[in-house]
Amino acid sequence: MRINNGRILAVLAMVFAAGAMTACHKKGMVKDGEVQDVIAQDSIHRKYFEAIGIAAADPKLPSMTQRRALSRDAAIIKAHNELLTIIKGAQLESGQTVDMSIMGEQKMIETLSQMVKGAEIVKTEFTGDDGAVVTIQLPRRRAEKMLGVKFK
C-alpha cells in the first residue's frame, strides 16, 4: 500500500483549519464584519485575567493598513485600561481588593502598571470598517507573583 504524504498533509491541514475556525467563531467578537450586539465576557478566569478593547478607525486615513494599525493600537490601550480596572477590583484572600491593598504604595502601583502593559495579546479581530477588537490575557500566577498577593 502506497501512502500519499501530500494527501495526508492536506487532510490534516483541513482538520486543523476546521478546528481553528470553530474555536475562533466560538469566542469571536466580530461576525460578518460587525461587532456583535452582545459580548459575553468573563473577565476573571481560574488561570488568567482577560480584557477586551474595541476601537474605531479614522475613515479619512488613506490606506486599510493605516486604519487597522491605528485602531488596533487604540484597542490595545483600551484593553490595558480595562484589565487594570479588573485587577484593581479583584478580591484577595484577605478580603480586600487589590486597589485597597496597594493604596499609597508607589512601587506597587508601578508594578501593577508594568504588569498590565505586559499582558499577552491573544486575539485581534477587525471589523468591516477597519475597527479592531483586541483580547488580552494576564496569567493569575504571574500577577500574584509580581504583586506579592494571593487572589481568591
C-alpha positions as a Markdown table, in Angstrom:
| # | Residue | x | y | z |
|---|---|---|---|---|
| 1 | Met | 0.0 | 0.0 | 0.0 |
| 2 | Arg | 1.4 | 3.3 | -1.1 |
| 3 | Ile | 0.9 | 6.3 | 1.3 |
| 4 | Asn | 0.5 | 9.7 | -0.4 |
| 5 | Asn | 2.1 | 12.2 | 2.0 |
| 6 | Gly | 0.7 | 15.2 | 0.2 |
| 7 | Arg | -2.9 | 13.9 | 0.6 |
| 8 | Ile | -2.3 | 13.1 | 4.3 |
| 9 | Leu | -0.9 | 16.6 | 4.9 |
| 10 | Ala | -3.9 | 18.2 | 3.0 |
| 11 | Val | -6.4 | 16.3 | 5.2 |
| 12 | Leu | -4.6 | 17.2 | 8.4 |
| 13 | Ala | -4.5 | 20.8 | 7.3 |
| 14 | Met | -8.3 | 20.8 | 6.7 |
| 15 | Val | -9.0 | 19.2 | 10.0 |
| 16 | Phe | -6.7 | 21.7 | 11.8 |
| 17 | Ala | -8.3 | 24.6 | 9.9 |
| 18 | Ala | -11.8 | 23.5 | 10.8 |
| 19 | Gly | -10.9 | 23.2 | 14.5 |
| 20 | Ala | -9.2 | 26.6 | 14.5 |
| 21 | Met | -12.2 | 28.2 | 12.8 |
| 22 | Thr | -14.6 | 26.6 | 15.3 |
| 23 | Ala | -12.5 | 27.9 | 18.2 |
| 24 | Cys | -12.3 | 31.4 | 16.8 |
| 25 | His | -16.0 | 31.5 | 15.9 |
| 26 | Lys | -16.9 | 30.4 | 19.4 |
| 27 | Lys | -15.2 | 33.2 | 21.2 |
| 28 | Gly | -15.2 | 35.8 | 18.3 |
| 29 | Met | -16.5 | 39.3 | 19.0 |
| 30 | Val | -16.8 | 40.2 | 15.3 |
| 31 | Lys | -19.2 | 38.5 | 13.0 |
| 32 | Asp | -19.8 | 39.4 | 9.3 |
| 33 | Gly | -17.5 | 42.4 | 9.8 |
| 34 | Glu | -19.6 | 43.9 | 12.7 |
| 35 | Val | -19.0 | 43.9 | 16.4 |
| 36 | Gln | -21.7 | 41.6 | 17.9 |
| 37 | Asp | -24.6 | 43.3 | 19.8 |
| 38 | Val | -23.9 | 41.2 | 22.9 |
| 39 | Ile | -20.4 | 40.5 | 24.1 |
| 40 | Ala | -20.3 | 37.9 | 26.9 |
| 41 | Gln | -17.2 | 38.5 | 28.9 |
| 42 | Asp | -15.9 | 36.5 | 31.9 |
| 43 | Ser | -13.0 | 38.8 | 33.0 |
| 44 | Ile | -11.7 | 36.6 | 35.8 |
| 45 | His | -10.9 | 33.0 | 34.9 |
| 46 | Arg | -9.2 | 30.4 | 37.1 |
| 47 | Lys | -5.9 | 30.8 | 35.4 |
| 48 | Tyr | -5.9 | 34.3 | 33.9 |
| 49 | Phe | -7.5 | 37.7 | 33.8 |
| 50 | Glu | -8.9 | 38.8 | 30.4 |
| 51 | Ala | -10.0 | 42.1 | 29.0 |
| 52 | Ile | -11.1 | 43.4 | 25.6 |
| 53 | Gly | -10.7 | 46.7 | 23.9 |
| 54 | Ile | -12.7 | 48.0 | 21.0 |
| 55 | Ala | -11.6 | 50.9 | 18.8 |
| 56 | Ala | -12.8 | 52.5 | 15.6 |
| 57 | Ala | -10.6 | 53.5 | 12.7 |
| 58 | Asp | -10.4 | 57.1 | 11.3 |
| 59 | Pro | -12.1 | 56.6 | 7.9 |
| 60 | Lys | -10.1 | 59.6 | 6.5 |
| 61 | Leu | -6.9 | 57.6 | 6.6 |
| 62 | Pro | -5.8 | 56.7 | 3.1 |
| 63 | Ser | -5.0 | 53.0 | 3.5 |
| 64 | Met | -6.5 | 50.0 | 5.2 |
| 65 | Thr | -3.1 | 49.2 | 6.8 |
| 66 | Gln | -3.0 | 52.6 | 8.5 |
| 67 | Arg | -6.7 | 52.4 | 9.6 |
| 68 | Arg | -6.2 | 48.9 | 11.0 |
| 69 | Ala | -2.8 | 49.7 | 12.7 |
| 70 | Leu | -4.2 | 52.7 | 14.5 |
| 71 | Ser | -7.5 | 51.1 | 15.5 |
| 72 | Arg | -5.5 | 48.1 | 16.8 |
| 73 | Asp | -3.2 | 50.3 | 18.8 |
| 74 | Ala | -6.2 | 52.2 | 20.3 |
| 75 | Ala | -7.9 | 48.9 | 21.1 |
| 76 | Ile | -4.8 | 47.6 | 22.9 |
| 77 | Ile | -4.7 | 50.8 | 25.1 |
| 78 | Lys | -8.4 | 50.4 | 25.9 |
| 79 | Ala | -7.9 | 46.7 | 26.8 |
| 80 | His | -5.0 | 47.6 | 29.1 |
| 81 | Asn | -7.2 | 50.2 | 30.9 |
| 82 | Glu | -9.9 | 47.6 | 31.3 |
| 83 | Leu | -7.5 | 45.0 | 32.6 |
| 84 | Leu | -6.1 | 47.5 | 35.1 |
| 85 | Thr | -9.7 | 48.1 | 36.4 |
| 86 | Ile | -10.4 | 44.4 | 36.6 |
| 87 | Ile | -7.3 | 43.6 | 38.5 |
| 88 | Lys | -7.7 | 46.6 | 40.9 |
| 89 | Gly | -11.2 | 45.3 | 41.7 |
| 90 | Ala | -10.2 | 41.6 | 42.2 |
| 91 | Gln | -10.7 | 40.1 | 45.6 |
| 92 | Leu | -7.7 | 38.9 | 47.6 |
| 93 | Glu | -7.7 | 36.1 | 50.1 |
| 94 | Ser | -7.5 | 38.8 | 52.8 |
| 95 | Gly | -10.9 | 40.1 | 51.7 |
| 96 | Gln | -9.5 | 43.4 | 50.4 |
| 97 | Thr | -9.4 | 44.4 | 46.8 |
| 98 | Val | -6.0 | 44.9 | 45.0 |
| 99 | Asp | -6.8 | 48.6 | 44.8 |
| 100 | Met | -7.3 | 48.8 | 48.6 |
| 101 | Ser | -4.1 | 46.8 | 49.4 |
| 102 | Ile | -1.8 | 48.9 | 47.2 |
| 103 | Met | -3.2 | 52.3 | 48.1 |
| 104 | Gly | -0.4 | 54.8 | 48.5 |
| 105 | Glu | 2.4 | 52.3 | 47.7 |
| 106 | Gln | 4.0 | 53.9 | 44.6 |
| 107 | Lys | 6.2 | 50.8 | 43.9 |
| 108 | Met | 3.2 | 48.5 | 43.9 |
| 109 | Ile | 1.3 | 50.9 | 41.6 |
| 110 | Glu | 4.2 | 51.0 | 39.2 |
| 111 | Thr | 4.5 | 47.2 | 39.3 |
| 112 | Leu | 0.8 | 46.9 | 38.5 |
| 113 | Ser | 1.1 | 49.3 | 35.6 |
| 114 | Gln | 4.1 | 47.4 | 34.1 |
| 115 | Met | 2.3 | 44.1 | 34.7 |
| 116 | Val | -0.8 | 45.2 | 32.8 |
| 117 | Lys | 1.3 | 46.5 | 29.9 |
| 118 | Gly | 3.0 | 43.1 | 29.7 |
| 119 | Ala | -0.3 | 41.2 | 29.2 |
| 120 | Glu | -0.4 | 38.9 | 26.2 |
| 121 | Ile | -2.5 | 39.9 | 23.2 |
| 122 | Val | -4.3 | 36.7 | 22.4 |
| 123 | Lys | -6.6 | 37.8 | 19.6 |
| 124 | Thr | -7.1 | 40.8 | 17.2 |
| 125 | Glu | -10.3 | 40.9 | 15.1 |
| 126 | Phe | -11.0 | 43.6 | 12.5 |
| 127 | Thr | -14.4 | 44.9 | 11.6 |
| 128 | Gly | -15.6 | 45.7 | 8.1 |
| 129 | Asp | -14.8 | 49.4 | 8.6 |
| 130 | Asp | -11.3 | 48.6 | 9.8 |
| 131 | Gly | -12.0 | 49.0 | 13.5 |
| 132 | Ala | -10.4 | 46.5 | 15.9 |
| 133 | Val | -11.4 | 44.3 | 18.8 |
| 134 | Val | -8.4 | 43.1 | 20.9 |
| 135 | Thr | -8.4 | 40.4 | 23.6 |
| 136 | Ile | -5.6 | 40.4 | 26.1 |
| 137 | Gln | -4.8 | 38.0 | 29.0 |
| 138 | Leu | -2.7 | 38.0 | 32.1 |
| 139 | Pro | -1.9 | 34.8 | 34.0 |
| 140 | Arg | -3.2 | 35.0 | 37.6 |
| 141 | Arg | 0.0 | 33.3 | 38.9 |
| 142 | Arg | 2.1 | 36.0 | 37.2 |
| 143 | Ala | 0.0 | 38.7 | 38.7 |
| 144 | Glu | 0.2 | 37.1 | 42.2 |
| 145 | Lys | 4.0 | 36.7 | 42.0 |
| 146 | Met | 4.6 | 40.3 | 40.8 |
| 147 | Leu | 2.3 | 41.9 | 43.3 |
| 148 | Gly | 3.1 | 39.5 | 46.2 |
| 149 | Val | -0.6 | 38.8 | 46.8 |
| 150 | Lys | -3.0 | 35.8 | 46.6 |
| 151 | Phe | -6.3 | 36.1 | 44.8 |
| 152 | Lys | -9.5 | 34.4 | 45.9 |
